[in-house]
């Protein structure tokens, strides 16, 4: 008795394979659409975003990250930090990636980097580990925040605070009780010497004097001018 399939059996198998192929194509289209929407989503975010596998190889990024490196995604995907960045930066990236992979979770740190045009930026890295469907470690996703302007403002603020503290130190001797002569209005300093009021203030502050005469003194000492 022959074991060869009949025509009807072959036809049934072909139809079954066609159904499987159609289902595969549908799932493929679905995944392609999901991938497209995901890429559109991260491309709409203005901050550079990247993701790597557990071997620190780039799997993808957004347009902002492309601009940051001065490359297109096809030049980035499949590469490591040492393939794309200066050695000092790449060493730092690798060191921090390995630390995060060894202790999965979230990692945040500041670093100074150079972009594709040679400009220096103070940036904040915010990274986290990601898992595969089976729960095993899959890799890293990260986003970069440019904090250059914020750091400049902080430095200017620190400078102003320092200048203010210096000014306060310079004028602090004018605080408290100041011995002053009830007649000539001279002021006694901490060495026991008597100084004219304006000389004491000029020496112990940034104030300056311009001399004039009030109406009462004008009437008293220069009556002819008062008229």
C-alpha positions in Angstrom: 0.0 0.0 0.0 1.4 3.4 -1.0 2.3 6.0 1.7 2.3 8.9 -0.8 -0.2 11.6 0.2 -3.2 12.0 -2.1 -3.9 15.1 -4.1 -6.5 16.2 -1.7 -4.1 15.8 1.3 -1.4 17.9 -0.6 -4.0 20.5 -1.4 -5.0 20.7 2.3 -1.4 21.1 3.4 -0.8 23.8 0.9 -3.9 25.7 2.1 -2.7 25.3 5.7 0.7 26.7 4.8 -0.9 29.6 3.0 -2.9 30.4 6.2 0.2 30.3 8.3 2.0 32.5 5.8 -0.9 35.0 5.8 -0.9 35.1 9.6 2.8 35.6 9.6 2.5 38.5 7.2 -0.2 40.0 9.4 1.9 39.8 12.5 4.9 41.1 10.6 2.9 44.1 9.4 1.6 44.6 13.0 5.1 44.6 14.4 6.4 46.9 11.7 3.6 49.4 12.5 4.3 49.2 16.2 8.0 49.7 15.5 7.2 52.7 13.3 5.0 54.3 16.0 7.6 53.7 18.7 10.3 55.4 16.5 7.9 58.3 15.8 7.3 58.6 19.5 10.9 58.8 20.6 11.8 61.0 17.6 9.3 63.6 18.9 11.2 63.9 22.2 13.7 66.8 22.0 16.2 65.2 24.4 18.7 62.6 23.0 17.5 59.0 23.7 19.4 55.7 23.2 19.1 52.1 24.1 21.7 49.3 24.2 21.9 45.6 24.8 23.6 44.1 27.8 26.9 44.1 25.8 26.6 47.9 25.6 26.0 47.8 21.9 23.6 50.4 20.5 20.3 49.0 19.4 18.6 52.3 18.5 18.2 56.0 19.2 16.1 59.0 18.3 16.7 62.0 16.0 18.1 64.1 18.8 20.7 61.6 19.6 21.7 61.4 16.0 22.2 65.2 15.9 24.1 65.0 19.2 26.6 62.5 17.6 26.4 64.0 14.1 25.5 60.6 12.7 22.5 58.8 11.3 21.1 55.7 13.1 22.6 53.3 10.6 26.0 54.5 11.6 25.2 54.1 15.4 23.3 50.8 15.6 25.6 47.9 16.2 28.4 50.1 17.5 29.8 50.7 21.0 30.7 53.9 22.7 34.3 53.4 21.8 33.4 53.2 18.1 31.6 56.6 18.3 33.0 58.9 21.0 36.4 60.2 22.1 38.2 57.7 24.3 37.8 59.6 27.6 34.1 59.9 27.1 33.7 56.3 25.8 35.6 55.0 28.9 33.2 56.9 31.2 30.2 55.6 29.3 31.4 52.0 29.5 32.3 52.3 33.2 28.8 53.6 34.1 27.0 51.1 31.8 28.8 48.2 33.4 28.0 49.5 36.9 24.4 49.8 36.0 24.2 46.3 34.4 25.9 44.8 37.5 23.3 46.5 39.8 20.1 46.8 37.6 17.8 49.7 38.3 18.2 53.5 37.7 21.3 55.5 37.3 21.7 59.3 37.3 24.9 61.3 37.0 26.3 64.5 35.6 29.1 64.6 33.0 30.8 67.0 30.7 30.8 65.9 27.0 31.7 67.2 23.6 29.1 67.2 20.8 29.7 66.5 17.1 30.6 70.2 16.5 33.2 70.2 19.3 31.0 72.2 21.7 31.3 71.3 25.4 28.1 70.6 27.3 27.3 69.8 30.9 24.7 67.0 30.7 22.7 64.8 33.0 22.4 61.1 32.2 19.3 59.4 33.3 19.5 55.7 32.6 17.7 52.5 33.5 18.0 48.8 32.8 15.3 47.0 30.7 14.3 43.4 30.7 13.3 40.9 28.0 9.9 39.2 27.8 11.3 36.3 29.9 12.4 38.7 32.6 16.1 38.4 31.9 18.3 41.5 31.6 18.0 43.0 28.2 20.1 46.1 28.3 19.9 49.9 29.0 17.8 52.8 27.9 19.0 56.3 28.5 18.0 60.0 28.0 20.4 63.0 28.1 19.4 66.4 29.5 21.6 69.4 28.6 22.2 71.4 31.8 24.8 73.8 30.5 22.7 76.9 31.0 21.7 75.8 34.5 25.3 75.2 35.5 26.3 78.7 34.2 23.5 80.2 36.3 24.6 78.2 39.3 28.2 79.5 38.9 27.0 83.1 38.5 24.9 82.7 41.6 27.8 81.3 43.6 29.9 84.3 42.4 27.3 86.8 43.5 26.9 85.1 46.9 30.7 85.2 47.4 30.8 88.9 46.4 27.9 89.6 48.8 29.6 87.8 51.6 32.8 89.8 51.0 30.8 93.1 51.0 29.1 92.1 54.3 32.5 91.3 55.8 33.8 94.7 54.7 30.9 96.6 56.3 30.3 94.4 59.4 32.3 96.8 61.6 29.6 99.4 61.2 27.2 97.1 63.1 26.6 97.3 66.8 27.3 100.2 69.1 29.7 102.9 67.7 31.3 105.3 70.3 30.6 108.9 69.0 31.6 112.2 70.6 28.5 114.1 71.7 30.1 117.5 70.6 32.3 117.1 67.6 30.6 113.8 66.4 34.0 112.1 66.1 34.1 108.3 66.3 36.4 106.2 68.4 37.8 103.1 66.7 38.7 99.8 68.3 42.3 101.1 68.8 41.0 104.0 70.9 41.7 106.7 68.3 39.2 109.3 67.4 38.3 109.8 63.8 36.1 112.2 61.9 32.7 110.7 61.1 33.1 110.7 57.3 36.6 109.3 57.5 35.4 106.4 59.7 32.5 105.5 57.4 34.6 105.8 54.2 37.3 103.5 55.7 34.8 100.9 56.9 32.4 100.8 53.9 32.1 101.6 50.3 30.2 104.8 50.9 31.6 108.2 49.7 30.7 111.7 50.8 29.8 114.8 48.9 29.7 118.0 51.0 27.0 120.6 51.0 25.2 122.7 53.6 21.8 122.5 55.2 19.5 125.5 55.4 19.9 125.8 59.2 23.7 126.0 59.0 23.4 128.4 56.1 21.3 130.7 58.1 23.6 130.4 61.1 27.1 130.7 59.5 26.3 132.5 56.2 23.3 134.7 56.9 24.3 137.0 54.0 24.0 134.0 51.6 20.8 132.9 53.1 19.1 136.1 52.2 
